[in-house]
Amino acid sequence: MATISRRKSGFQAEVRRKGYPTASKMFSSKKEAEVWARSIEVEMDQGAFVSRKEAENTTLAEALERYRREVTPTKKGADREQYKINVWLRRPLAKRFLTNIRSTDVAQFRDERLKVASAATVRIELALLSHLYTIAIKEWGMQILVNPVSLIRFPKPPKGRSRRASVEPETGREEIEAIIAATSSAELPTIIRLAVETAMRRSEIVTLTWGQVDIDRRMVFLKDTKNGESRFVPLTLRAVEIITSIPRTSERLFLIDPRKATQAFIRARRKARQHYELAGGEDPRFLKGIHLHDLRHEATSRFFEKGLNVMEVASITGHKTLQMLQRYTHLRPETLLEKLG
């Protein structure tokens, strides 16, 4: 039975029915309260009623914190996701109730973020919000929610990077060696050289332990990779030389963490570019726009240039699809000319 009560802030509608939790909501007018109460009673009569209380009283910020506690720790990229959650928490939208967030609100977030962040970053942030709603609907008992992210257009994914480490035509200077020469990090040169020889990801290299390395078999075993599958990475003779040159001072080959390795690479690249310009270098692309992750791209392309086929390269790099492998592969025209004759 529905009860409409006058309160200081308006009218409260309350519906009590045996076998269902009490449903109540505040309205500014008595008519609105009566209409809502009748709709709830109809749903209960039809057996279709789902409690709205939790969804209507949970803010996006509260949901994000719950998601951070319960869902984020189960993901491989848990550390990175913490930053994405904080992006949403800083938005005014975080103070709104989940039921009050519309697709127009999310579209506005998308458009504003695209002014300061890449399309790839915005896609990840939107995917996070979408998954939060999916979890809330399926696992937190908030079935009345509609996922607002599902109703908007995602930014187009960026094209795959085609950046490879280059050699300056006039001097023969190599970008990789220039960066190595410019760094003050004791470990970065070895990390760079190993990346070029193995195509392993930054985190895979930096977190390597001696227990994963089998010098006799010339193999590295990666148990917990980004795509969720383990794989063996064969080592070139040069890679074996690089690894055996590392002193065994701890369980890990490297003590630096992945983020600091990236920061060290950026500093070295900038310093190398400054040295290049001071020496009279004029190529606007040399030592510009190359990232640590591009070394995986470089190594993958070199594997193809050595004559390995798609399946052989995929078994080394861990790519699951040809499409993903193509994004990391850009063969030099000179190499193709040599094969063509």
C-alpha positions as CSV (number, residue, x, y, z in Angstrom):
1,M,0.0,0.0,0.0
2,A,1.3,3.4,-0.9
3,T,1.6,6.3,1.6
4,I,2.2,9.9,0.6
5,S,3.5,12.1,3.5
6,R,4.3,15.8,3.5
7,R,7.8,16.7,4.5
8,K,9.7,19.9,4.8
9,S,11.5,19.2,1.6
10,G,8.4,18.0,-0.3
11,F,6.3,14.9,-0.5
12,Q,7.6,11.4,0.4
13,A,6.0,8.4,-1.4
14,E,6.4,5.1,0.4
15,V,5.2,1.7,-0.9
16,R,5.1,-1.3,1.3
17,R,4.2,-4.7,-0.1
18,K,4.7,-8.2,1.4
19,G,7.7,-10.0,-0.1
20,Y,9.3,-6.7,-1.3
21,P,11.6,-4.2,0.3
22,T,10.1,-0.9,1.2
23,A,10.4,1.6,-1.7
24,S,10.4,5.3,-1.0
25,K,11.3,8.5,-2.7
26,M,11.0,12.3,-2.2
27,F,9.2,14.5,-4.7
28,S,8.5,18.2,-5.0
29,S,4.8,17.7,-5.6
30,K,2.1,15.3,-4.3
31,K,1.0,14.4,-7.9
32,E,4.5,13.3,-8.8
33,A,4.7,11.2,-5.7
34,E,1.3,9.6,-6.4
35,V,2.3,8.8,-10.1
36,W,5.6,7.2,-8.9
37,A,3.9,5.2,-6.2
38,R,1.3,3.8,-8.7
39,S,4.1,2.8,-11.1
40,I,5.9,0.9,-8.3
41,E,2.8,-0.9,-7.3
42,V,2.2,-2.0,-10.9
43,E,5.7,-3.4,-11.1
44,M,5.2,-5.3,-7.8
45,D,1.9,-6.7,-9.1
46,Q,3.6,-7.9,-12.3
47,G,6.6,-9.3,-10.4
48,A,8.9,-7.0,-12.2
49,F,9.9,-4.7,-9.4
50,V,13.6,-4.1,-8.7
51,S,14.7,-2.0,-5.8
52,R,16.1,1.4,-6.9
53,K,17.3,2.5,-3.5
54,E,20.9,1.6,-3.7
55,A,21.4,2.9,-7.3
56,E,19.6,6.1,-6.4
57,N,21.7,6.7,-3.3
58,T,25.1,5.8,-4.7
59,T,27.2,8.5,-6.2
60,L,29.7,7.9,-8.9
61,A,32.5,8.7,-6.4
62,E,31.3,6.0,-4.0
63,A,30.9,3.5,-6.9
64,L,34.5,4.3,-8.1
65,E,35.9,3.7,-4.6
66,R,34.1,0.4,-4.3
67,Y,35.3,-0.5,-7.8
68,R,38.8,0.4,-6.8
69,R,38.6,-1.9,-3.8
70,E,36.8,-4.9,-5.3
71,V,37.6,-4.9,-9.1
72,T,40.9,-3.1,-9.8
73,P,43.1,-5.4,-7.7
74,T,42.1,-8.3,-9.9
75,K,43.5,-6.6,-13.1
76,K,47.0,-6.8,-14.5
77,G,47.1,-3.1,-15.0
78,A,45.9,-2.3,-11.4
79,D,48.5,0.4,-10.8
80,R,47.7,2.2,-14.1
81,E,44.0,2.0,-13.4
82,Q,44.3,3.9,-10.2
83,Y,45.2,7.0,-12.2
84,K,42.2,6.5,-14.5
85,I,39.9,6.3,-11.4
86,N,41.4,9.5,-10.0
87,V,40.6,11.3,-13.3
88,W,36.9,10.5,-12.8
89,L,37.0,11.3,-9.1
90,R,38.3,14.8,-9.9
91,R,35.3,15.5,-12.2
92,P,32.1,17.2,-10.9
93,L,30.3,14.2,-12.3
94,A,31.7,12.1,-9.5
95,K,29.3,13.9,-7.0
96,R,26.2,12.8,-9.0
97,F,24.1,9.7,-8.3
98,L,24.6,6.8,-10.7
99,T,21.0,7.0,-11.8
100,N,21.3,10.7,-12.7
101,I,24.3,10.4,-15.1
102,R,23.1,10.6,-18.7
103,S,24.8,9.8,-22.0
104,T,25.0,13.6,-22.6
105,D,27.1,14.0,-19.5
106,V,29.5,11.3,-20.6
107,A,29.6,12.8,-24.2
108,Q,30.5,16.2,-22.7
109,F,33.3,14.5,-20.6
110,R,34.6,12.9,-23.8
111,D,34.7,16.1,-25.8
112,E,36.4,18.1,-23.0
113,R,39.0,15.4,-22.4
114,L,39.9,15.2,-26.1
115,K,41.1,18.7,-25.9
116,V,43.9,17.7,-23.5
117,A,44.3,14.0,-23.8
118,S,44.8,11.5,-26.7
119,A,42.0,9.5,-28.2
120,A,43.6,6.3,-26.8
121,T,43.6,7.7,-23.3
122,V,40.0,8.9,-23.5
123,R,38.9,5.5,-24.8
124,I,40.5,3.8,-21.8
125,E,38.8,6.2,-19.4
126,L,35.4,5.6,-21.0
127,A,35.9,1.9,-20.9
128,L,36.6,2.1,-17.2
129,L,33.3,3.9,-16.6
130,S,31.4,1.5,-18.8
131,H,32.8,-1.5,-16.9
132,L,31.9,0.1,-13.6
133,Y,28.2,0.3,-14.7
134,T,28.4,-3.3,-16.0
135,I,29.6,-4.5,-12.6
136,A,27.0,-2.4,-10.7
137,I,24.2,-3.8,-12.9
138,K,25.4,-7.5,-12.8
139,E,27.1,-7.9,-9.5
140,W,26.0,-5.0,-7.2
141,G,22.2,-5.5,-7.6
142,M,21.6,-2.2,-9.4
143,Q,19.6,-3.7,-12.3
144,I,17.7,-0.5,-12.9
145,L,20.8,1.3,-14.1
146,V,21.3,2.1,-17.8
147,N,25.0,2.2,-18.9
148,P,25.3,5.8,-20.3
149,V,28.6,5.0,-22.0
150,S,26.9,2.4,-24.2
151,L,24.9,5.2,-25.8
152,I,27.8,7.4,-27.0
153,R,30.4,7.3,-29.7
154,F,33.9,6.4,-28.6
155,P,36.8,8.4,-30.1
156,K,38.3,6.7,-33.1
157,P,41.3,4.6,-32.1
158,P,44.6,6.1,-33.1
159,K,46.6,4.6,-36.0
160,G,49.3,2.2,-35.1
161,R,52.7,3.9,-34.6
162,S,55.1,3.6,-37.4
163,R,58.1,5.0,-35.6
164,R,61.3,3.0,-35.9
165,A,64.8,3.8,-34.6
166,S,66.6,5.6,-37.4
167,V,70.1,6.4,-38.6
168,E,71.0,10.0,-39.5
169,P,71.9,9.8,-43.2
170,E,74.7,12.3,-43.2
171,T,76.6,11.2,-40.2
172,G,75.5,7.6,-39.7
173,R,74.6,8.3,-36.1
174,E,72.1,5.9,-34.6
175,E,69.2,7.1,-32.4
176,I,69.5,4.1,-30.0
177,E,73.2,4.6,-29.4
178,A,72.8,8.3,-29.1
179,I,70.2,7.8,-26.3
180,I,72.4,5.2,-24.6
181,A,75.3,7.6,-24.7
182,A,73.3,10.4,-23.2
183,T,71.7,8.6,-20.2
184,S,73.0,8.9,-16.7
185,S,71.1,5.7,-15.7
186,A,73.3,2.7,-15.0
187,E,70.6,0.2,-16.0
188,L,68.8,1.9,-19.0
189,P,71.5,1.0,-21.6
190,T,71.1,-2.7,-20.8
191,I,67.3,-2.4,-20.8
192,I,67.4,-0.7,-24.2
193,R,69.7,-3.2,-25.8
194,L,67.7,-6.1,-24.4
195,A,64.5,-4.6,-25.7
196,V,65.9,-4.4,-29.2
197,E,67.1,-8.0,-29.1
198,T,64.0,-9.6,-27.6
199,A,60.9,-7.4,-28.4
200,M,59.9,-7.8,-24.8
201,R,57.7,-5.2,-23.2
202,R,59.2,-2.7,-20.7
203,S,57.5,-4.3,-17.7
204,E,58.6,-7.8,-18.9
205,I,62.2,-6.7,-19.0
206,V,62.4,-4.6,-15.9
207,T,60.7,-7.2,-13.7
208,L,62.8,-10.1,-15.0
209,T,64.2,-12.4,-12.3
210,W,67.2,-14.8,-12.7
211,G,64.8,-17.7,-12.1
212,Q,63.2,-16.8,-15.5
213,V,66.4,-16.9,-17.4
214,D,67.9,-20.2,-18.8
215,I,71.2,-19.3,-20.4
216,D,72.0,-22.8,-21.4
217,R,68.8,-23.2,-23.4
218,R,68.9,-19.5,-24.5
219,M,65.4,-18.9,-23.2
220,V,63.5,-16.5,-21.0
221,F,60.2,-17.7,-19.5
222,L,57.5,-15.0,-19.0
223,K,54.7,-16.4,-16.9
224,D,52.4,-13.5,-16.4
225,T,52.2,-11.3,-19.5
226,K,49.9,-8.5,-20.6
227,N,47.6,-10.7,-22.6
228,G,47.3,-13.2,-19.8
229,E,49.3,-16.0,-21.4
230,S,52.8,-17.2,-20.6
231,R,55.5,-17.6,-23.3
232,F,59.1,-18.5,-23.9
233,V,61.3,-15.8,-25.5
234,P,64.3,-17.2,-27.4
235,L,67.5,-15.2,-26.9
236,T,69.8,-14.2,-29.7
237,L,73.5,-14.6,-29.0
238,R,73.7,-10.9,-28.5
239,A,70.9,-11.1,-25.9
240,V,72.8,-13.8,-24.1
241,E,75.9,-11.5,-24.0
242,I,73.8,-8.7,-22.6
243,I,72.2,-10.8,-19.9
244,T,75.4,-12.5,-18.8
245,S,77.1,-9.1,-18.4
246,I,74.6,-8.1,-15.7
247,P,76.0,-8.6,-12.2
248,R,73.9,-10.9,-10.0
249,T,73.3,-8.6,-7.0
250,S,69.7,-9.5,-6.3
251,E,66.9,-11.8,-7.4
252,R,66.0,-9.4,-10.2
253,L,68.1,-8.4,-13.1
254,F,67.1,-4.8,-12.8
255,L,66.3,-2.7,-9.7
256,I,64.7,0.2,-11.5
257,D,60.8,0.2,-11.8
258,P,59.0,0.4,-15.1
259,R,57.9,4.0,-14.7
260,K,61.3,5.3,-13.8
261,A,62.8,3.4,-16.7
262,T,60.5,5.4,-19.0
263,Q,61.4,8.7,-17.3
264,A,65.1,7.9,-17.7
265,F,64.6,7.2,-21.4
266,I,62.7,10.5,-21.9
267,R,65.5,12.4,-20.2
268,A,68.2,10.7,-22.2
269,R,66.3,11.3,-25.5
270,R,66.0,15.0,-24.8
271,K,69.6,15.3,-23.8
272,A,70.7,13.4,-26.9
273,R,68.7,15.7,-29.0
274,Q,70.3,18.7,-27.4
275,H,73.8,17.3,-28.1
276,Y,72.7,16.6,-31.7
277,E,71.6,20.2,-32.2
278,L,74.7,21.6,-30.6
279,A,76.8,19.5,-33.0
280,G,75.0,21.1,-35.9
281,G,72.4,18.4,-36.6
282,E,69.4,19.7,-38.6
283,D,67.2,16.6,-39.2
284,P,63.9,17.7,-37.4
285,R,62.9,14.0,-36.9
286,F,66.1,12.7,-35.4
287,L,65.7,11.9,-31.7
288,K,62.2,13.3,-31.8
289,G,59.1,11.3,-31.0
290,I,60.8,8.0,-30.2
291,H,59.5,6.2,-27.1
292,L,60.8,3.4,-25.0
293,H,57.9,1.2,-26.2
294,D,59.0,1.8,-29.8
295,L,61.9,-0.5,-29.2
296,R,59.5,-3.4,-29.1
297,H,58.2,-2.2,-32.5
298,E,61.8,-2.0,-33.7
299,A,62.7,-5.5,-32.6
300,T,59.5,-7.0,-34.1
301,S,60.3,-5.4,-37.5
302,R,63.9,-6.7,-37.3
303,F,62.6,-10.2,-36.7
304,F,60.7,-10.0,-40.0
305,E,63.7,-8.5,-41.8
306,K,65.7,-11.5,-40.6
307,G,63.3,-13.8,-42.5
308,L,61.1,-15.1,-39.7
309,N,57.5,-15.7,-40.6
310,V,54.3,-14.4,-38.9
311,M,53.8,-17.4,-36.7
312,E,57.4,-17.4,-35.6
313,V,57.4,-13.7,-34.7
314,A,54.1,-14.0,-32.9
315,S,55.4,-16.8,-30.7
316,I,58.3,-14.5,-29.7
317,T,56.3,-11.3,-29.2
318,G,53.1,-12.7,-27.8
319,H,50.8,-11.0,-30.2
320,K,47.5,-12.8,-30.5
321,T,46.3,-11.4,-33.9
322,L,47.8,-10.5,-37.2
323,Q,46.2,-7.1,-36.9
324,M,48.0,-6.3,-33.6
325,L,51.3,-7.7,-35.1
326,Q,50.9,-5.4,-38.1
327,R,50.6,-2.4,-35.9
328,Y,54.1,-3.1,-34.6
329,T,55.7,-4.0,-37.9
330,H,57.0,-1.6,-40.5
331,L,59.7,-3.0,-42.7
332,R,62.3,-0.7,-44.2
333,P,62.0,-0.3,-48.0
334,E,65.7,-1.0,-48.3
335,T,65.2,-4.5,-46.8
336,L,62.4,-5.2,-49.2
337,L,64.5,-4.1,-52.2
338,E,67.2,-6.5,-51.1
339,K,64.8,-9.4,-51.1
340,L,63.2,-8.4,-54.5
341,G,66.7,-8.2,-56.1
